[in-house]
Amino acid sequence: MKRVPVLIVIVLVFAAACSWAQGPLPDSPEIEHQVNSILSQMTTEEKIDLLGGVRFFDVRAIPRLNLPALPTADGPVGVRNDGPATVMAGGIGLAATWDPALAKAVGVQLGRDARAKGKNFLLGPGVNIYRAPLNGRNFEYFGEDPFLASHIAVNYIEGVQSEGVSATIKHFLGNNSEFGRHKTDSIIDERTLREIYLPVFKAAVQEAHVGAVMDSYNLTNGQHMTENPYFNNEVLKKEWGFSGILMSDWGATYSTIDAANGGLDLEMPFGKFFNRADLLPAIQQGKVSMATLDDKVRRILRMEIEFGWRERPQQKLTIPRDNQEGGQVALHAAEEAMVLLKNAGGLLPLDRAKIKTVALIGPDAYPAVPVGGGSAQASAFHAVSFLEGLTRYLGPGADVLWDRGLPTLLHVANATEFSTQPSGGQPGLTVETFDNGDLSGTPASTRIERHFTSGRPLDIAALSSGEIELNPADFSAPKPVSTRWTGYYTPVAAGTYDLFVQQGGFDNTGYKLYVDGKLLADRWNYFIAPVEQFALSLDAVPHKIVVEHHTVTGFSGSLLRVGILREGNWTNANAEEMARKADAVVLAVGFDPSTETEGSDRTFGLPPGEDELIRKIAGLNPRTIVVITSGGGVDMNGWLAQVPALLEAWYPGQEGGTALPEILFGDVDPSGHLPVSFERRWEDNPAYDYYYPRPGTNRIVYKEGIFSGYRGYEHNHVQPLFPFGYGLSYTRFKFSHLEIKPEAAGAAVPRYEVTFEVENTGSRPGATVAQVYVEAENAPVPWPRQLKGFARVDLKAGESRRVTVPLDGNSFSYYDVNSKAWQISPGKYEVSVGGSSAETGVNEQISIGGR
């Protein structure tokens, strides 16, 4: 019933994609003539001015040359700037659909929203490979496999750019974690780069012709990416032929000469280094050539002409800001993204006729959690929460009871009582504040705070609407500050207590936690997670708690909270009573923008109290369905065996609350498949031993190499909790009759057609993702089994369909570091087909020659 408008939208999408093809073709002589004409009229000073952003989000205008300002906008899942917009499922959810056509439809709607706001650049998609579940920005990205990520990214980009808006693929390169992102150095060998971390960027450039690429904050192989001539100049621009704009991430430029010669074209959000005072002398002294400067300017001019930005207003007032077509696509994405991970005893789908009371419990039930935190945190005109969606779906025929189930962290912090002395002190903590970042010298002030709460979370909605004024001085030269909090906590009884520390801010912040004089956690140099929890065995005597904290002034704030609660006391009595009485419990847990966000990583464990909540509620009602909001895998060991049904919702966008009951009650078959592997334990992850910097250095050495994700689990003979590509349905599918035929016998580059049958052997209509894997049996280098083709297949009950997936030279290649070229090793290859990386029982061998 909901498919009809979505299909109409997709038809309109492809019509729109074909309609924007006005003006000269890219790289045409006509364009180059126009570029040269404008360039010849520019002074050196004007050229330099063009390379530094203005007003935080704009490329500078030069009115006398009819060069308009070019506004940019975050972000990958919604046009964040200047008020509400359509908010799509997070990137990892979009990847979980395994639906390139849907990715294109999402891109078109994002492009339309950008045009409605007058934006020339959309700062997305984000495509950094999922290396581990801890990365705070995994929710924006397209999973662990470069083949899947490339197909989603290419279609997303084509959709955005069909609307006359440049996509901006990010973050180039090696930005696979968020902690210490300005300092850490990703050390990645050449083969691993070429086979795992570069392919999605290459596909964006050579297949989707992306208009802009964004350099990341980190260093890669010893150089900051904005200063890295090998990747920026040699690989991106020369080898791949990228003719667009290479811009910095916001504040990711660290020098003038090295960045200019290293390939950076545009410094954002303003010209801290690319300015007349610094760049003009470098040009005059021959340290940066005029040809280098002109190349950067040419790229910007070429973009303006190719996209027609000089010839028409970018803002298209005929596009509704509250985009109903986009809302339908957002719903379709949420429906396809959710992954059913467990369904013991066929608990799902629920029978609407038998459900009279549903207990909806958990911190992510209400309000809606459409997206994680940071620059991707767009605001919708109305985001449908799970509570609203479930209540609306069931109507007056059933009662939906709701309780958060847990206190907020702010509530726990405000309920935690401290004293300034072990005995006889005042209520509260002693707070010493320093006008520097290292607690040195005499405190600038000393005060007593009743509770351990300071600052407030960054209000992205206010930032997006312009209510928060961005101060360039704070951004370019933030002032360091530090504090020391000292207090005594006395438990009411001996036992195990959970102490949490919550901090905010994107960068340049950290803390040390001391309990009874012992250093319990050192997070001074690297902001590991916004919330960390520590289990303490405490006697009923005063315990000294000290937190030393440093941060900087700026728009991201300086949130800091500490709270203590005895284990067993997290879940409230109302939630427990509701669970006992309900016909079914939907338990909505996971992360949100305060616990999974840009600027830091997150914990593998769920936020404080949530494991306890799941165990208690599942113990009270055997019909408990856990719904997780997250950007990747979480620790489920403490409760998974107790839970009959488990659904991964990712960050489902503005229509997540509409999609959830459709899936729970069977109106929509769950068809999402994992774009990542879910490990049983964090220690099982192939990157576990290499994820953090080497002791005493800033170097993160990717020693797992090409054996990341499912490749690594298979190589290490470790079974993940849920494998890559996995996803349950309310029906069953069978794969059979595999045939592999060469397209052209004796061709220099092998090309094959892989054809097989997919049958719905169940009693309900449904969808699956047929996945094609290839493995070399006798290659001269390690050549793991890897995804090389896939197809989403919708089938009625009892229906079967022949599916054909092509394989080409890329399907059998590896990167040879000696010849610095892609090679195909002659020999046998096994081609296998199935519903996940661990379920590929249909296979066949082929033999191919070398190249």
ABEGO torsion letter per residue (X at the ends): XAAAAAAAAAAAAAAAAAABABEBBBGBAAAAAAAAAAAAABBAAAAAAAABBBGGABBBBBAAAGBBBBBBBOBAABBABGEBBBBBBBAAAAAAAGBAAAAAAAAAAAAAAAAAAGBABBBOBBABBBABAABAAAAABAEABAAAAAAAAAAAAAAAAAAGBBBBBOBOBGBABABGAAABBBBBBAAAAAAAAAAAAAAAAAAAGBABBBBBABBBGGBBAAABAAAAAAAAAAAAGBABBBBBBBGABABAAAAAAAGBABBOABBAABBAAAAAAAAAAGABBAAAAAAAAAAAAAAAAAAGAAABBABBAABBABBAAAAAAAAAAAAAABBBABBBGGAOBBBAAABABBBBBEAAAOBBBABBBEAABBBBABBBBAAAAAAAAAEAABBBBBBAGBBBAAAAAAABBBBABABGBBBEBBBBBBABAAGBEBBABBBBBABBBBEBBBBAAAAAAGABBBBAAAAABBBBBBBBBBBBBBBABBEBBBBBBBBBEABGBEBBBBBGGBBABBAAABBABABBBBBBBBBBBBBBBBBBBBBBBEAAEBBBBBBBBBBGAABBAAAAAAAAABABBBBBBEBBAAABBBGBBBBABBBBGAAAAAAAAAAABABBBBBBBBAEBBBAAAAAAABABBBBAEBAEAAAAAAAAAAAAGABBBABBBABBBBABAAABAAAAAABBBBGBABBBBAAEABBEAAAAAAAGBBBABBBGBBBBABBBBBBGBBBBBABBGBABBBBBBBBBBBBABABBBBBBBBBBBBBAABABBBBBBBABBBBBBBBBGBBBBBBBBBBAAAABBBBAAAGBBBBBBEBBBBBBBABAABBABBBBBBBBBX
